[in-house]
């Protein structure tokens, strides 16, 4: 069953008259919630934590209103999938999700947080549009995928993150213990994080703005590493550097401490 919010009477999510079916999503099983065709913002009745989990919550590109009031006052509801393509301004979500698909334009901002319970997560997050996306501090994130059209994404401190795949856009991460892959025009900035392993592939850029220790960085041909803007001195335990990658390590050696530096494919020095 699909229920569409029309905001006929108010911006209250829990008001029956605001839904075209006369049913508030979450009262039945495996329901789908649509936000479409209205400029009314959803600003009250936001705590749906006692509702049944939705099969999907879809924010269409005809949703011109906002959802939630702040990261401290979001729409709280669980859903197997959250699909976002709204055209308002600000959107705040909190819940237990299997995956989140974020589209939109650079005019929108989206905040994601998990429900806070044991085992709750925002799941796999797929960024296919330019909406500015923030994964709030202390959320649990399974995997992040950023496509070529991705915008700016921020991961807060304390976020539990495993695999980050940056194929486009700009990711600023303060998460620790991550495994990241950067390629194809994507850029990853480590602002306050360490440990983990990072592989930078052709077209990808990694910038270090942290004083933490990164376990391993691999720079494949066509990759770029930037350290010159860092006021801190991070440590790279192992650096694997392939011929054809670029960096500022030799011109700015005081900017980073390197444990083991391995170089591959470089021409032998002339004798």
C-alpha positions as CSV (number, residue, x, y, z in Angstrom):
1,X,0.0,0.0,0.0
2,X,1.3,3.5,-0.9
3,X,0.3,6.6,1.0
4,X,1.1,10.0,-0.5
5,X,1.6,13.1,1.8
6,X,-0.4,16.1,0.4
7,X,-0.2,18.4,3.4
8,X,-3.9,19.4,2.9
9,X,-4.4,20.4,6.5
10,X,-0.9,21.0,8.0
11,X,2.7,19.8,8.0
12,X,2.0,17.1,10.6
13,X,3.1,13.7,9.5
14,X,0.7,12.0,11.9
15,X,-2.5,13.8,10.7
16,X,-4.7,11.4,8.8
17,X,-6.1,14.3,6.6
18,X,-2.6,15.0,5.2
19,X,-2.5,11.6,3.4
20,X,-4.4,10.9,0.2
21,X,-5.5,7.5,1.4
22,X,-6.6,8.7,4.9
23,X,-3.9,6.4,6.3
24,X,-0.8,7.4,8.2
25,X,2.2,5.3,7.0
26,X,3.5,2.9,9.6
27,X,0.2,1.8,11.0
28,X,0.1,-1.2,8.7
29,X,2.8,-3.7,7.4
30,X,5.1,-3.2,4.5
31,X,3.8,0.2,3.5
32,X,5.3,2.8,1.2
33,X,5.3,6.5,2.1
34,X,5.4,9.0,-0.8
35,X,6.3,12.7,-0.4
36,X,5.3,14.3,-3.7
37,X,3.3,17.1,-5.3
38,X,3.3,19.5,-2.4
39,X,5.2,22.5,-1.1
40,X,4.1,21.9,2.5
41,X,7.0,21.2,4.8
42,X,6.7,18.3,7.3
43,X,7.6,19.9,10.6
44,X,5.5,18.2,13.3
45,X,4.4,14.7,14.3
46,X,8.0,13.7,13.4
47,X,8.6,11.0,16.0
48,X,7.3,7.9,14.4
49,X,9.6,5.5,16.3
50,X,6.6,3.6,17.6
51,X,5.3,2.9,14.0
52,X,5.9,-0.2,12.0
53,X,8.9,-0.1,9.7
54,X,8.1,1.0,6.1
55,X,9.0,-1.0,3.0
56,X,10.2,2.3,1.5
57,X,10.0,6.0,2.0
58,X,10.2,8.0,-1.2
59,X,10.8,11.7,-1.5
60,X,10.0,12.6,-5.1
61,X,11.4,15.5,-7.1
62,X,7.9,17.1,-6.9
63,X,8.3,17.4,-3.1
64,X,9.0,21.1,-2.7
65,X,8.7,21.3,1.1
66,X,11.3,20.4,3.7
67,X,11.2,17.5,6.1
68,X,12.2,17.8,9.8
69,X,13.5,20.9,11.6
70,X,17.1,20.1,12.4
71,X,19.5,17.2,13.0
72,X,18.2,17.3,16.6
73,X,14.5,17.3,15.5
74,X,14.4,15.0,12.4
75,X,11.7,12.7,11.0
76,X,12.2,9.5,12.9
77,X,10.9,6.4,11.2
78,X,12.4,3.0,10.1
79,X,12.3,1.9,6.5
80,X,13.9,-0.8,4.5
81,X,14.8,1.8,1.9
82,X,15.0,5.6,1.9
83,X,14.9,7.1,-1.6
84,X,15.5,10.9,-1.8
85,X,15.1,13.2,-4.7
86,X,13.4,16.2,-3.1
87,X,13.5,19.8,-4.3
88,X,13.0,21.7,-1.1
89,X,15.9,23.0,1.0
90,X,16.6,20.9,4.1
91,X,15.8,17.3,5.0
92,X,16.5,15.5,8.3
93,X,16.1,11.7,8.7
94,X,16.7,9.3,11.5
95,X,15.9,5.6,11.5
96,X,17.1,2.1,10.9
97,X,17.5,1.6,7.1
98,X,18.8,-1.1,4.9
99,X,19.9,1.3,2.2
100,X,19.5,5.0,1.4
101,X,19.6,6.4,-2.2
102,X,20.4,10.1,-2.3
103,X,19.8,12.2,-5.5
104,X,18.7,15.8,-5.6
105,X,20.6,18.9,-6.6
106,X,23.2,21.2,-5.0
107,X,20.3,23.3,-3.6
108,X,19.3,20.5,-1.1
109,X,20.9,19.3,2.1
110,X,20.2,15.9,3.6
111,X,21.0,14.7,7.1
112,X,21.1,11.0,7.9
113,X,21.3,9.3,11.3
114,X,20.5,5.8,12.6
115,X,17.9,5.2,15.3
116,X,20.5,4.9,18.0
117,X,19.5,1.4,19.1
118,X,21.8,-1.7,19.2
119,X,22.2,-3.1,15.7
120,X,20.5,-0.1,14.1
121,X,22.2,1.4,11.0
122,X,21.7,3.7,8.0
123,X,22.8,0.7,5.9
124,X,24.4,1.2,2.5
125,X,24.2,4.8,1.3
126,X,24.3,5.5,-2.5
127,X,25.0,9.1,-3.6
128,X,23.8,9.6,-7.2
129,X,23.0,13.3,-7.0
130,X,24.5,16.6,-5.9
131,X,22.5,17.1,-2.7
132,X,24.9,18.0,0.2
133,X,24.7,15.0,2.5
134,X,25.8,14.8,6.2
135,X,26.1,11.5,8.0
136,X,25.7,12.6,11.6
137,X,28.2,11.8,14.3
138,X,28.0,8.4,15.9
139,X,25.8,6.9,13.2
140,X,26.6,3.4,12.0
141,X,27.2,3.2,8.2
142,X,27.7,-0.1,6.4
143,X,29.0,1.1,3.0
144,X,29.1,4.4,1.1
145,X,29.1,4.6,-2.7
146,X,29.5,8.0,-4.4
147,X,28.9,8.2,-8.2
148,X,30.3,10.7,-10.7
149,X,27.4,13.1,-10.1
150,X,27.8,13.1,-6.3
151,X,28.0,16.4,-4.4
152,X,29.7,17.1,-1.1
153,X,29.3,14.5,1.6
154,X,30.4,14.9,5.2
155,X,30.9,12.0,7.7
156,X,30.9,13.1,11.3
157,X,33.3,12.1,14.1
158,X,32.4,8.9,15.8
159,X,30.7,7.4,12.7
160,X,31.3,3.7,12.4
161,X,32.2,3.2,8.7
162,X,33.6,0.2,6.8
163,X,33.8,0.6,3.1
164,X,33.9,4.1,1.4
165,X,33.8,4.1,-2.4
166,X,34.4,7.6,-3.8
167,X,33.9,7.7,-7.5
168,X,32.9,11.4,-7.7
169,X,32.1,14.4,-5.6
170,X,33.9,15.4,-2.4
171,X,33.9,13.4,0.8
172,X,35.1,15.0,4.1
173,X,35.5,12.2,6.7
174,X,36.1,12.3,10.4
175,X,35.4,8.6,10.8
176,X,38.1,6.2,12.0
177,X,39.0,2.7,11.0
178,X,37.8,3.0,7.5
179,X,38.6,1.2,4.3
180,X,38.3,3.6,1.3
181,X,38.7,3.6,-2.4
182,X,39.0,6.9,-4.3
183,X,38.9,7.1,-8.1
184,X,37.4,8.7,-11.2
185,X,37.4,12.4,-10.2
186,X,36.4,11.8,-6.5
187,X,38.2,13.5,-3.6
188,X,38.5,12.2,0.0
189,X,39.6,14.6,2.7
190,X,40.6,13.1,6.1
191,X,39.8,15.8,8.6
192,X,40.1,14.0,11.9
193,X,40.5,10.3,11.3
194,X,43.0,7.6,11.1
195,X,43.7,3.9,10.9
196,X,42.2,1.9,8.1
197,X,43.5,1.5,4.5
198,X,43.0,3.9,1.6
199,X,43.5,3.1,-2.1
200,X,43.6,6.0,-4.5
201,X,43.1,5.1,-8.1
202,X,43.4,6.9,-11.4
203,X,41.7,10.3,-11.2
204,X,41.2,10.2,-7.4
205,X,42.6,12.6,-4.9
206,X,43.3,12.1,-1.2
207,X,44.0,15.1,1.1
208,X,45.3,14.7,4.6
209,X,44.1,17.3,7.2
210,X,44.6,15.1,10.2
211,X,47.2,14.4,12.8
212,X,46.1,10.7,13.1
213,X,47.9,7.6,11.9
214,X,46.7,6.0,8.7
215,X,47.6,2.3,8.5
216,X,48.2,2.1,4.7
217,X,47.8,4.4,1.7
218,X,48.3,3.1,-1.9
219,X,48.7,5.6,-4.7
220,X,48.0,3.9,-8.0
221,X,49.0,5.4,-11.4
222,X,47.0,8.6,-11.9
223,X,46.3,9.1,-8.2
224,X,47.1,12.3,-6.3
225,X,48.0,12.9,-2.6
226,X,47.9,16.4,-1.0
227,X,49.5,17.1,2.3
228,X,50.8,20.7,2.0
229,X,47.6,22.3,3.5
230,X,47.8,20.3,6.7
231,X,48.8,22.2,9.8
232,X,49.1,18.8,11.6
233,X,51.6,16.0,11.1
234,X,49.9,12.7,10.3
235,X,51.6,9.4,10.2
236,X,51.4,6.9,7.3
237,X,52.5,3.5,8.5
238,X,52.9,2.1,5.0
239,X,52.9,4.1,1.8
240,X,52.7,2.1,-1.5
241,X,53.5,4.5,-4.3
242,X,53.2,3.6,-8.0
243,X,54.9,5.3,-10.9
244,X,52.5,7.8,-12.4
245,X,51.0,9.0,-9.2
246,X,51.6,12.5,-7.9
247,X,52.1,14.0,-4.4
248,X,53.9,16.7,-2.5
249,X,55.8,14.5,-0.1
250,X,59.2,15.3,-1.4
251,X,58.7,19.1,-1.6
252,X,56.9,19.1,1.8
253,X,58.6,16.3,3.7
254,X,57.9,17.9,7.1
255,X,54.2,17.6,6.6
256,X,53.9,13.8,7.1
257,X,55.8,11.0,8.9
258,X,56.1,7.8,6.9
259,X,57.0,4.5,8.4
260,X,57.6,2.3,5.3
261,X,57.7,3.7,1.8
262,X,57.4,1.2,-1.1
263,X,57.9,2.4,-4.7
264,X,56.7,0.4,-7.7
265,X,57.3,0.7,-11.4
266,X,59.8,3.6,-11.2
267,X,62.6,3.8,-13.7
268,X,66.0,2.7,-12.3
269,X,68.2,5.6,-11.5
270,X,70.8,6.5,-14.0
271,X,74.3,5.4,-13.2
